[in-house]
Amino acid sequence: MKALLPFDMKQIHRMIDEIRKWMPFTPSSKVVCLGITYDCSEDAAREQFLEDFRSRILLTYRCGLEPPLQLAGGGTTASDSGWGCMLRVTQMMLAQCFVSLSLGREWRFGEKDLKEGSTYLRITSCFLDTPKALFSLHRLVEMGQHILGKEPSSWFGPTSAAQAVGHLFETSKEDGAGRPDFLQEVGCAVFVDGPIYKETVMERFNGGCTSVIILVCRRLGLESCNLEEYQQGLDVCFRLPEFQGLASGNSSSSAHFFVATHGEDSLLFMDPHVTYPALQKDADVVASCGLRAGRPLRLPWSSLNPSVCVAFLVQSKSEFLSLCDRLCEGPGEQLFEVLERQPTYNAAFDDLLEADDLVVVS
């Protein structure tokens, strides 16, 4: 019998992942969703979880982008289908941070959220498909090109997408006019080399921020997606009230936004790999009845890609210091390292950090 080549195995992984997406799935075990635990063996708790999940903001591939994105060869593209999935996942992760910040974790979507001037629409307006929107695809791509040399239509991983977000926060703070009211006193700290540096987050608070979004990028192993060493540490994150989601992908590199765990063997995620017409104004969001997820999709822990970005939201210095203590005890210490300040690295190490992004694991 002919042995399977690595190329064949990658195709098989992709086929399995695609089939899994369309398999009927009903949560039946304990689910931990963004800090809240549901016993989904009970019907009432299952419905409460599904209402919670469907209230998360879903952002997907879009077509009909206006203006289209300029490509390096002189052409244009009016869609991010096939290459923009991690940027959409990062948008979803930011949107969840903004929901927690402005609406609270107990908020659930309702018809009132589609009324003109609602907080929900002010949040979704940050992600409209127009260069004027603060965290639009246009601006993320532009920032990726500016700071990382990534041309439009280039694939982003969780680290490069987080870096683009961090720089957008900084540049919007400088001009001020680009931020909506609810983000005027919000900072962002991106850690791309693993450790969390207390000094960096404290600088945000001391500079006038009342809340800080923390994005921690990690590469969990080099050659394999066998993440048993780190699974417990990641699992702990989903139980923390500060946790706002996990940006990663599957073993074939497709990006997903993970918001919950199911039992002990799998994660639940939101999938950006569906293409809809571009959202250019609030009325487009209203017409779509909100950017709501359907049913949760499931991925075994063993299929998680080793490149991840974990998001936290802290709303005071004391909450941040408490989070650091909790991350450094028990299983979390396998995943997180907290240092007082960032060491001085040389240029060669900085180049190494830029290469630490989503990989295909066969």
C-alpha positions in Angstrom: 0.0 0.0 0.0 1.4 3.4 -0.9 2.5 5.5 2.0 0.8 8.8 2.5 3.0 11.8 1.8 3.0 14.9 4.1 1.0 16.7 1.4 -1.6 14.0 1.5 -1.9 14.2 5.3 -2.4 18.0 5.2 -5.2 17.5 2.7 -6.8 14.9 5.0 -6.5 17.2 8.0 -8.3 19.9 6.1 -11.0 17.5 4.9 -11.6 16.3 8.5 -11.8 19.9 9.8 -14.3 20.8 7.1 -16.5 17.7 7.7 -16.4 18.5 11.5 -17.9 21.9 10.8 -21.0 20.5 9.2 -21.6 17.7 11.7 -24.6 18.4 14.0 -23.3 19.3 17.5 -25.2 19.9 20.7 -23.3 20.7 23.9 -24.0 17.9 26.4 -21.2 18.3 28.9 -19.9 21.1 31.1 -19.1 24.2 29.0 -16.9 27.1 30.2 -17.6 30.2 28.1 -15.5 33.3 28.7 -15.5 32.8 32.5 -19.0 31.4 32.9 -19.7 27.7 33.5 -22.8 25.9 32.1 -23.9 22.4 32.9 -25.1 21.6 29.4 -26.4 18.2 30.5 -29.5 20.2 31.6 -31.7 21.7 29.0 -32.1 25.1 30.7 -28.4 25.5 31.1 -27.8 24.5 27.5 -30.2 27.1 26.2 -28.5 29.7 28.4 -25.1 28.9 27.0 -26.4 29.0 23.4 -28.0 32.4 24.0 -24.6 33.5 25.4 -22.7 32.1 22.4 -25.1 33.6 19.9 -24.6 37.1 21.5 -20.9 37.1 20.6 -20.1 39.3 17.5 -19.3 37.2 14.4 -17.0 38.8 11.8 -16.3 36.9 8.6 -14.8 37.1 5.1 -16.4 39.9 3.0 -16.7 40.7 -0.7 -17.4 44.0 -2.4 -14.8 45.9 -0.4 -14.9 49.6 -1.3 -12.4 50.9 -2.0 -10.7 47.6 -3.0 -7.3 46.8 -1.6 -4.3 47.7 -3.7 -2.0 44.6 -4.5 1.7 44.8 -4.8 1.6 43.9 -8.5 -0.6 46.8 -9.3 -3.9 45.0 -9.3 -6.7 45.1 -6.7 -8.8 42.8 -4.6 -12.3 43.4 -3.3 -12.4 40.4 -0.9 -10.4 38.9 1.9 -11.7 35.4 1.2 -8.9 32.9 1.5 -6.4 35.1 3.3 -8.1 37.4 5.9 -9.4 34.8 8.4 -6.9 35.6 11.2 -7.6 39.4 10.8 -11.4 38.6 11.2 -10.6 36.4 14.2 -8.6 39.3 15.7 -11.5 41.6 15.0 -13.9 39.2 16.9 -11.5 39.1 19.8 -11.4 42.9 20.0 -15.2 43.1 19.6 -15.5 40.8 22.6 -13.2 43.1 24.6 -15.4 46.1 23.7 -18.6 44.2 24.6 -17.2 43.3 28.1 -16.0 46.9 28.5 -19.1 48.7 27.4 -22.0 46.3 27.9 -20.7 43.8 30.5 -20.3 40.1 30.6 -24.0 39.5 31.4 -25.2 41.3 28.3 -27.2 39.3 25.8 -28.2 40.5 22.3 -31.7 41.9 21.9 -33.7 44.0 19.3 -32.8 47.2 21.3 -29.2 46.7 20.2 -30.1 47.5 16.6 -31.6 50.9 17.4 -29.7 53.9 16.1 -27.0 55.1 18.4 -27.0 51.9 20.5 -23.8 50.8 22.2 -23.8 47.6 20.1 -23.8 49.5 16.8 -21.0 51.8 18.2 -19.0 48.7 18.8 -19.7 47.1 15.4 -18.9 50.4 13.7 -15.3 49.9 14.6 -15.2 46.9 12.3 -17.1 48.2 9.2 -15.4 47.5 5.9 -14.3 51.0 5.3 -11.0 52.8 5.8 -12.7 55.2 8.2 -13.5 52.4 10.7 -10.8 52.2 13.4 -10.2 48.4 13.2 -11.4 47.8 9.7 -9.8 45.2 7.5 -8.4 48.1 5.4 -6.6 49.6 8.4 -5.3 46.3 9.8 -3.9 45.5 6.3 -2.4 49.0 6.0 -0.8 48.7 9.4 0.5 45.2 8.6 2.1 46.6 5.5 3.6 49.6 7.4 5.1 47.8 10.4 5.7 44.2 9.1 6.1 44.6 5.4 3.0 42.4 4.7 1.5 43.1 1.3 -2.3 43.2 0.9 -3.7 39.6 0.5 -0.8 38.3 2.6 -1.7 35.8 5.3 -1.5 37.0 8.9 -1.0 34.8 11.9 -2.0 35.6 15.5 1.2 37.4 16.4 1.3 39.7 13.3 -2.4 40.4 13.6 -1.9 41.4 17.3 1.0 43.6 16.4 -1.2 45.4 13.9 -3.8 46.0 16.5 -1.3 47.3 19.0 0.0 49.9 16.6 -3.5 51.0 15.6 -4.2 51.6 19.3 -1.1 53.7 19.5 -1.6 55.8 16.4 -5.3 56.4 17.2 -4.3 57.6 20.6 -2.0 60.1 19.0 -4.6 61.7 16.8 -7.5 61.2 19.3 -10.2 61.8 16.7 -10.1 58.2 15.5 -11.4 56.7 18.7 -15.1 56.4 19.8 -15.9 57.7 23.2 -15.9 54.3 24.9 -12.3 53.7 23.8 -10.8 57.1 24.8 -9.3 55.7 28.0 -8.6 52.2 26.9 -5.0 51.0 26.2 -3.6 47.9 24.6 -0.4 45.9 25.5 0.8 43.3 23.1 3.4 40.7 24.2 4.9 38.8 21.3 7.8 37.0 23.0 5.8 35.1 25.6 6.3 36.9 29.0 3.9 39.5 30.3 5.8 42.6 31.5 4.1 44.4 34.4 5.9 47.6 33.7 4.3 47.8 30.2 0.7 47.4 31.4 1.3 49.8 34.4 2.6 52.4 31.9 -0.8 52.3 30.2 -2.6 52.9 33.5 -0.2 55.6 34.6 -0.7 57.3 31.2 -4.4 57.8 31.8 -5.9 54.5 30.7 -8.7 53.1 32.9 -8.7 49.7 31.2 -6.1 47.8 29.3 -6.5 45.0 26.7 -3.7 42.5 27.0 -2.8 40.3 24.0 -0.3 37.5 24.8 1.1 35.7 21.8 2.8 32.3 22.3 4.2 29.5 20.1 3.5 26.3 22.0 6.1 23.9 20.8 7.9 23.8 17.4 7.2 20.6 15.6 4.0 19.1 16.9 0.5 20.1 17.8 0.5 17.8 20.7 -0.2 20.4 23.4 -0.8 18.3 26.4 1.8 20.2 28.3 -0.1 23.5 27.8 -3.7 22.3 27.7 -4.4 22.7 31.4 -2.9 26.2 31.3 -5.1 27.3 28.4 -8.1 25.6 30.0 -7.6 27.7 33.1 -7.8 30.9 31.0 -11.4 30.1 29.9 -12.5 30.2 33.6 -11.1 33.6 34.3 -13.4 36.7 34.2 -10.7 38.7 32.5 -10.4 36.2 29.6 -11.8 37.5 26.3 -11.0 34.7 23.9 -8.3 32.8 22.1 -7.1 33.5 18.5 -5.6 30.4 16.9 -6.5 27.8 14.4 -6.5 24.1 13.6 -3.7 21.9 12.6 -4.1 22.9 8.9 -3.7 26.6 9.7 -7.4 27.8 9.3 -8.0 30.5 11.9 -10.8 30.3 14.5 -11.9 32.4 17.5 -12.2 30.1 20.5 -14.6 31.3 23.3 -15.4 28.1 25.2 -14.3 24.6 26.3 -16.6 21.6 26.1 -15.9 18.8 28.6 -12.2 17.9 28.8 -11.5 17.1 25.2 -12.5 20.0 23.0 -12.9 23.7 22.4 -15.8 25.6 20.9 -15.2 28.3 18.3 -16.6 30.9 15.9 -15.7 30.5 12.3 -14.9 33.4 9.9 -14.7 31.2 6.7 -18.0 32.3 5.2 -18.1 35.2 2.7 -20.8 37.9 2.9 -21.2 41.3 1.3 -19.1 44.1 2.8 -20.5 46.1 5.8 -20.0 49.7 5.0 -22.5 51.4 7.3 -24.5 50.7 10.5 -27.6 50.1 8.3 -25.9 47.1 6.8 -25.4 45.6 10.3 -29.1 46.3 11.1 -30.2 44.7 7.8 -28.3 41.6 8.7 -30.1 41.5 12.1 -26.8 41.8 13.9 -23.5 40.0 13.5 -24.6 36.9 15.4 -23.0 33.5 15.5 -25.1 30.4 14.7 -24.2 27.2 16.5 -20.9 26.5 18.1 -18.3 24.5 16.2 -16.0 22.0 18.0 -12.3 21.3 17.7 -10.4 18.7 19.7 -7.6 20.1 21.9 -5.2 17.8 20.0 -6.0 19.7 16.7 -5.3 23.2 18.1 -2.5 25.0 16.2 0.5 25.8 18.5 0.5 29.5 17.5 -2.0 31.3 19.8 -2.9 34.8 21.0 -4.7 35.0 24.4 -6.8 38.1 25.2 -7.5 39.6 28.6 -9.2 42.8 29.7 -8.2 44.4 33.0 -10.0 47.5 34.3 -7.8 48.5 37.2 -4.2 48.1 38.4 -5.3 45.8 41.2 -7.2 43.6 38.8 -4.1 43.3 36.6 -1.9 42.4 39.5 -4.4 39.8 40.7 -4.6 38.3 37.2 -0.8 38.0 37.1 -0.9 36.1 40.4 -3.6 33.7 39.2 -1.8 33.1 35.9 1.4 32.2 37.6 0.0 29.5 39.9 -1.1 26.0 39.2 -1.4 24.9 35.5 -1.0 28.5 34.3 2.6 28.6 35.2 3.3 26.2 32.3 2.0 28.7 29.9 2.6 32.2 31.3 5.6 34.0 32.7 5.2 37.4 34.4 8.3 39.7 34.7 8.6 43.1 36.2 10.0 44.7 33.0 11.2 43.8 29.5 14.9 42.8 29.1 16.9 44.4 26.3 17.2 42.2 23.3 19.4 42.5 20.2 18.2 42.9 16.7 18.6 39.3 15.8 16.2 38.3 18.6 13.7 40.8 17.4 13.8 39.2 13.9 13.1 35.9 15.5 10.0 37.2 17.2 8.5 38.3 13.9 8.8 34.8 12.6 6.8 33.3 15.5 3.4 33.0 13.8 0.7 30.5 12.7 2.2 27.3 11.2 0.9 24.3 9.3 1.4 21.2 11.5 1.3 17.9 9.6 
